[in-house]
């Protein structure tokens, strides 16, 4: 570490921490306006669910103490994993036959 830092004039990590505990970056250097684009892509997808099925989902989620979203994600993951395993098994079983 250099003898002293340029902003806080601290000579140890503890002094740097103490300095930034009571200061923020807006106090240092010149400030200028900048523009930038933020493109956030949602990681959520929405699907319609039949009313009676939704009621069952809500009831099951309440019984398990989780949100409907969490319950659906668990159910979908389990089912997809099950289908993938079945597909792998049938592919392996048929590849050995002539």
Residue pairs with C-beta under 8 A, 6 or more apart in sequence:
1 11
1 12
1 13
3 11
4 10
4 11
5 11
5 16
7 19
7 28
8 15
8 16
8 19
8 20
8 23
10 16
10 18
10 19
49 57
54 68
57 68
57 71
57 72
58 68
60 71
61 67
61 68
61 70
61 71
64 71
66 74
